[in-house]
Amino acid sequence: MTGRALDRLLIVGANHRSSPLGLRDALFVEDPEMPAVLAALREEGFDEALLLSTCDRVEVIAAADDPAAAAARVQGFLAKRAGVVPAALSGQIYALTGAEAVRHLFAVASALDSLVIGEPHVLGQVKAAHRLCREAAQSGPDLEACLQAAYTAAKRVRTETSVAAGPVSVASSAAQTARDLFGDLSSVRVLYAAGGAEMGDLVVENLLAAGAHDLRVTARRANRADALARAWQAHVLPFDGLARGMAEAEVVVTGIGGRTYGVTEEAVKAALKARRQRPILFIDTGIPGDVEPAVNRIDNAFLYDLEDLERVAEQGRAGREAAARAAWAIVADEVEAFLRTRAERSAVPVIAALHRHFEAERARALAEAGGDAERATRLLVGRLLHDPALALRGLAADDNDEDFKTAEALVRRLFGLENEEKTG
């Protein structure tokens, strides 16, 4: 037997493994839309429902008395949002209930079900969705129990493993390298010499996400620099001011990809002299490279090209894969503990009823015994054993010997009689 929260939990959704990006885009819900979508779920009969909508997944996490029937209603709801018939979602939507749903929720909160395992912002996305759910008054005891247990699992994964440590992509390894060199990036100035290299854009985006915000952009084509500056709210530097701009930057990202080096050894030496030898990190994403290799030999100049960044990323991936095994073991432990706790709680009503029954019989025995303790205890034992004894005799007299054996085993277990000699 399982607890009520487990019996009612269901998760229906689409993620990066189950469905193409086009479907996830059609299902995606922006934050401003969330109250209206949650209200629509309430109209479908879901008083407890949370909607998790990210670039990796769109999931409805809910509690319902009949999870299987409720899952079909959610699938219809998602199909309507995507503008297709429910049958069109076959094979692209998953529906999980019971223990499967619990395990999935714990894995999502722990960032083990993400496109990139260990993504640090996933737990924040779950908590933000939970907050919107509460604001819409669509949380409840069953959903709360599951979510709080998921947060506990996620905290253990985060504190007891290194699954979120280390970059796993070339772009994120550049941001990690900058943090390793400068620490907090909030006071770091970044100069981006752009060209047609998409990787350069990704590196800059990761640096901004990691806390850098003082950004200057330059490019041979002025309209390219203007467009990037508008997108990132950055300053534009004329391309002929690249050498001068290096003296004012801690991080220089290049993605020019020209036939000649855009950053020369001589220019770097001049920049460092103007900076009084304060270090500069060069992230060269150009193909071919933009930074003269001799820059590597200059003190306080640190040059990383795509191969260097890929090596950093590979180390991060290897570390996360090893940590993920430990993280999954933690999730398994937490799921088992949650299911056991919920199952144990389902026994509370019958235990309370037993207490009330025993207390009533004790009161009756004391009243009838008139102060005689020995008589009172004999009366109490006889009355407490009367109904169970009748039931056992009745089962023994029936033709179904299996029912009696089951009842006998249960009685021996309940009263600790397993080791006592059985009497016929």
C-alpha positions in Angstrom: 0.0 0.0 0.0 1.3 3.5 -0.8 0.6 6.9 0.6 -2.1 9.2 -0.7 0.4 11.7 -2.3 2.0 8.9 -4.3 -1.3 7.4 -5.4 -2.4 10.8 -6.8 0.8 12.1 -8.5 1.0 12.4 -12.2 3.4 14.0 -14.7 2.6 14.6 -18.4 5.0 16.4 -20.7 7.5 16.6 -23.5 11.2 17.0 -23.1 14.4 17.1 -25.2 14.4 13.3 -25.5 10.7 12.6 -26.2 9.9 15.3 -28.8 11.4 17.7 -31.4 12.1 21.3 -30.7 9.1 22.4 -32.8 6.6 20.7 -30.5 8.3 22.0 -27.4 8.1 25.5 -28.9 4.4 25.1 -29.6 3.8 24.0 -26.0 6.1 26.6 -24.4 4.5 29.0 -21.9 6.0 32.4 -21.1 5.8 33.6 -17.5 3.2 36.3 -18.2 0.9 33.5 -19.7 1.3 31.2 -16.7 -1.6 32.4 -14.6 -4.0 32.0 -17.5 -2.7 28.6 -18.4 -2.9 27.4 -14.7 -6.5 28.8 -14.6 -7.3 26.7 -17.7 -5.9 23.6 -15.9 -8.1 24.4 -13.0 -11.1 24.5 -15.3 -10.1 21.0 -16.5 -10.5 19.9 -12.9 -6.9 20.2 -11.6 -6.9 21.9 -8.2 -3.3 20.9 -7.6 -1.2 21.5 -10.7 2.2 23.0 -11.5 3.4 23.8 -15.0 7.2 23.6 -15.7 8.1 25.3 -19.0 11.7 25.6 -20.1 13.7 25.2 -23.3 14.3 21.5 -22.4 10.8 20.5 -21.3 7.1 21.4 -20.8 5.5 19.4 -18.0 2.3 19.4 -16.1 2.9 18.0 -12.6 -0.4 17.4 -10.8 -2.3 15.5 -8.2 -5.6 13.8 -9.1 -7.8 11.0 -7.7 -7.6 9.0 -10.9 -4.1 9.7 -12.3 -4.6 7.5 -15.5 -7.8 9.3 -16.5 -6.3 12.7 -15.5 -3.2 12.0 -17.6 -5.4 11.6 -20.7 -7.1 15.0 -19.9 -3.7 16.7 -19.6 -2.6 15.2 -23.0 -5.7 16.6 -24.5 -5.0 20.0 -22.9 -1.4 20.0 -24.3 -2.6 18.9 -27.7 -5.1 21.8 -27.8 -2.3 24.2 -26.9 -0.1 22.8 -29.6 -2.9 23.1 -32.1 -3.0 19.4 -32.9 -5.3 16.4 -32.2 -4.3 14.3 -29.1 -3.4 11.4 -31.3 -0.7 13.5 -33.0 1.2 13.6 -29.7 1.5 9.8 -29.5 5.1 8.8 -28.9 6.1 12.4 -28.2 4.4 12.9 -24.8 5.2 10.8 -21.7 2.7 10.2 -18.9 4.1 9.0 -15.5 2.3 8.1 -12.3 3.1 6.7 -8.9 6.7 5.8 -8.2 7.8 6.6 -11.8 6.5 10.1 -11.4 8.3 10.6 -8.1 11.6 9.4 -9.5 11.2 11.7 -12.5 10.4 14.7 -10.4 13.4 14.1 -8.1 15.7 13.7 -11.2 14.4 16.9 -12.8 15.0 18.9 -9.6 18.4 17.4 -9.2 19.4 18.4 -12.9 19.9 14.7 -13.8 17.3 14.7 -16.5 18.6 17.8 -18.3 20.1 18.2 -21.7 23.3 19.1 -19.8 23.5 17.1 -16.6 24.1 19.2 -13.6 22.8 22.5 -15.1 22.8 24.8 -12.0 19.7 26.8 -12.9 17.3 23.8 -13.3 16.3 23.7 -9.6 15.6 27.5 -9.8 13.3 26.9 -12.7 11.4 24.2 -10.7 11.1 26.5 -7.7 9.9 29.4 -9.9 7.2 27.2 -11.3 6.3 26.2 -7.8 6.0 29.8 -6.7 3.7 30.6 -9.6 1.6 27.5 -8.7 1.3 28.8 -5.2 0.4 32.3 -6.3 -2.4 30.8 -8.4 -3.6 28.8 -5.3 -3.1 25.6 -7.1 -0.7 23.9 -4.7 -1.9 21.5 -2.1 -0.8 18.9 0.4 0.0 16.1 -2.1 1.9 18.3 -4.5 3.7 20.0 -1.7 4.8 16.8 -0.1 6.4 15.6 -3.4 8.0 18.9 -4.2 9.6 19.3 -0.8 11.0 15.8 -1.0 12.4 16.6 -4.5 14.1 19.7 -3.1 15.7 17.6 -0.3 17.0 15.2 -2.9 18.4 18.1 -5.1 20.1 19.6 -2.1 21.9 16.3 -1.3 22.9 15.9 -4.9 24.3 19.5 -5.0 26.2 19.2 -1.7 27.3 15.6 -1.7 28.4 15.3 -5.4 30.3 17.5 -7.9 27.7 16.9 -10.6 27.3 20.7 -11.2 31.0 21.4 -11.1 33.1 22.0 -14.2 32.1 23.3 -17.6 30.7 20.9 -20.2 30.7 23.0 -23.4 33.4 25.0 -25.1 31.5 28.3 -24.5 31.0 27.5 -20.8 34.6 26.4 -20.4 35.7 29.9 -21.5 33.6 31.5 -18.7 35.0 29.0 -16.2 38.6 29.9 -17.3 37.8 33.6 -16.8 36.5 32.8 -13.3 39.6 30.8 -12.5 41.8 33.7 -13.5 39.8 36.7 -12.2 37.3 35.3 -9.7 34.2 37.4 -9.6 33.5 38.6 -13.1 31.2 41.5 -12.1 34.2 44.0 -12.3 35.8 42.3 -15.4 35.8 44.3 -18.7 35.2 42.3 -21.8 36.2 43.2 -25.4 34.7 41.2 -28.3 36.2 41.4 -31.7 33.5 39.9 -33.7 33.4 38.4 -37.2 31.3 35.6 -38.5 32.2 33.0 -35.8 29.1 31.9 -33.9 31.2 30.4 -31.2 32.5 33.9 -30.3 28.9 35.0 -29.7 28.3 32.0 -27.5 31.4 32.6 -25.4 30.3 36.2 -24.8 26.8 35.1 -23.8 28.3 32.7 -21.3 30.6 35.4 -19.9 27.6 37.7 -19.5 25.6 34.9 -17.8 28.5 34.3 -15.5 28.4 37.9 -14.2 30.4 40.1 -16.6 28.5 43.2 -17.8 31.1 45.8 -18.9 31.2 44.8 -22.6 32.6 46.5 -25.7 32.0 45.1 -29.2 34.0 45.8 -32.3 33.9 44.3 -35.9 35.2 45.0 -39.3 31.6 45.5 -40.4 30.1 48.3 -38.3 26.5 47.0 -38.7 27.6 43.7 -37.2 29.0 45.5 -34.1 25.9 47.7 -33.9 23.6 44.7 -33.9 25.5 42.8 -31.2 25.8 46.0 -29.1 22.0 46.5 -29.2 21.3 42.8 -28.3 23.7 42.9 -25.4 23.3 46.5 -24.4 27.1 47.0 -25.0 29.3 49.8 -26.2 30.7 49.9 -29.7 34.4 50.4 -30.4 35.7 51.2 -33.8 37.6 48.4 -35.3 40.8 50.5 -35.8 40.7 51.0 -32.0 41.1 47.2 -31.2 44.7 47.5 -30.1 43.8 50.5 -27.8 40.8 48.7 -26.5 42.8 45.7 -25.3 44.6 47.9 -22.8 41.2 48.5 -21.1 40.0 44.9 -21.0 40.6 41.9 -18.8 39.1 39.5 -21.3 39.4 39.7 -25.0 37.2 37.4 -27.1 38.0 37.1 -30.8 36.0 35.6 -33.6 37.2 37.5 -36.6 38.6 34.5 -38.6 40.7 36.6 -41.1 43.7 35.6 -43.1 46.0 37.6 -40.9 46.3 37.8 -37.1 44.0 40.5 -35.7 45.9 40.4 -32.4 49.7 40.5 -32.7 52.4 39.9 -30.2 53.5 43.5 -30.5 50.0 44.8 -29.8 49.6 42.6 -26.7 52.9 43.8 -25.3 51.9 47.4 -25.8 48.5 46.7 -24.1 50.1 45.1 -21.1 52.5 47.9 -20.7 49.7 50.4 -20.7 47.9 48.2 -18.1 51.0 48.0 -15.9 51.2 44.3 -16.6 47.7 43.5 -15.2 46.8 40.2 -16.9 44.7 39.7 -20.0 42.8 36.6 -21.0 42.5 36.0 -24.7 39.7 33.6 -25.9 40.4 33.0 -29.6 37.4 31.4 -31.4 38.5 32.4 -34.9 39.1 29.8 -37.6 41.9 30.3 -38.5 43.0 31.8 -35.3 43.0 35.5 -34.7 45.7 35.8 -32.0 49.3 35.3 -32.9 50.6 32.1 -31.1 53.6 34.0 -29.8 51.3 35.8 -27.4 51.4 32.6 -25.3 55.0 33.4 -24.4 54.2 36.8 -23.0 54.0 37.1 -19.2 50.5 38.0 -18.0 48.9 37.1 -21.3 46.8 34.0 -21.2 45.7 32.6 -24.6 43.1 29.9 -25.0 42.0 28.7 -28.5 39.2 26.3 -29.4 41.4 23.2 -28.8 42.3 24.4 -25.3 38.7 25.1 -24.4 37.6 21.7 -25.7 40.1 20.1 -23.4 38.7 22.0 -20.4 35.2 21.0 -21.5 36.1 17.3 -21.8 37.5 17.3 -18.3 34.2 18.8 -17.1 32.1 16.2 -19.0 34.2 13.3 -17.5 33.9 14.7 -14.0 30.1 15.1 -14.4 29.6 11.6 -15.7 31.4 10.1 -12.7 29.5 12.4 -10.3 26.2 11.6 -12.0 26.4 8.0 -10.9 26.7 9.1 -7.3 23.9 11.6 -7.8 21.5 8.9 -9.2 22.3 6.7 -6.1 21.2 9.6 -3.9 18.0 10.1 -5.9 17.3 6.4 -5.5 17.8 6.6 -1.8 15.5 9.7 -1.5 12.8 8.1 -3.6 12.8 5.0 -1.5 12.7 7.1 1.7 9.8 9.2 0.4 7.8 6.1 -0.7 8.4 4.4 2.6 7.4 7.5 4.6 4.2 7.9 2.6 3.4 4.2 2.9 3.9 4.4 6.7 1.6 7.4 7.0 -1.2 5.3 5.4 -1.2 3.1 8.4 -1.8 6.0 10.8 -5.7 5.8 10.7 -5.8 2.1 11.6 -3.2 2.6 14.3 -5.2 5.4 15.8 -8.4 3.3 15.7 -6.6 0.5 17.5 -5.5 2.9 20.2 -9.1 4.1 20.7 -10.4 0.5 20.8 -7.8 -0.6 23.3 -8.4 2.4 25.5 -12.1 1.9 25.5 -11.7 -1.8 26.5 -9.2 -0.8 29.3 -11.8 1.6 30.7 -14.5 -1.0 30.6 -12.3 -3.7 32.3 -11.3 -1.3 35.1 -14.9 -0.3 35.7 -16.1 -3.9 35.9 -13.2 -5.1 38.1 -14.0 -2.6 40.8 -10.4 -1.9 41.7 -9.2 -5.6 41.4 -6.1 -5.2 39.2 -5.7 -8.9 38.5 -9.3 -9.3 37.4 -9.1 -6.1 35.3 -6.1 -7.4 33.4 -7.7 -10.8 32.8 -10.9 -9.1 31.5 -8.8 -6.8 29.3 -6.8 -9.6 27.7 -9.9 -11.7 27.1 -11.8 -8.9 25.4 -8.9 -7.8 23.2 -8.3 -11.4 22.0 -12.0 -12.3 21.6 -12.6 -10.9 18.1 -9.2 -11.9 16.6 -9.6 -15.4 18.0 -13.1 -15.8 16.5 -11.8 -14.5 13.1 -8.8 -16.9 13.2 -11.0 -19.9 14.1 -13.4 -19.0 11.3 -10.6 -18.8 8.7 -9.2 -22.1 10.0 -12.6 -23.8 9.5 -13.0 -22.5 6.0 -11.9 -24.6 3.0 -9.4 -21.9 1.9 -6.3 -22.9 3.8 -4.3 -20.1 2.1 -6.4 -17.4 3.8 -5.7 -18.9 7.2 -2.0 -19.2 6.6 -1.8 -15.5 5.4 -3.8 -14.4 8.5 -1.6 -16.5 10.8 1.6 -15.1 9.4 0.3 -11.6 9.7 -0.7 -12.1 13.4 2.6 -13.6 14.2 4.4 -10.7 12.5 2.1 -8.0 14.2 2.6 -9.4 17.7 6.2 -10.6 17.3 5.4 -14.3 17.5 7.5 -15.4 14.5 10.0 -17.2 16.8 7.5 -18.8 19.1 6.7 -22.5 18.5 3.5 -22.9 16.4 0.8 -25.0 18.1 -1.7 -26.9 16.1 
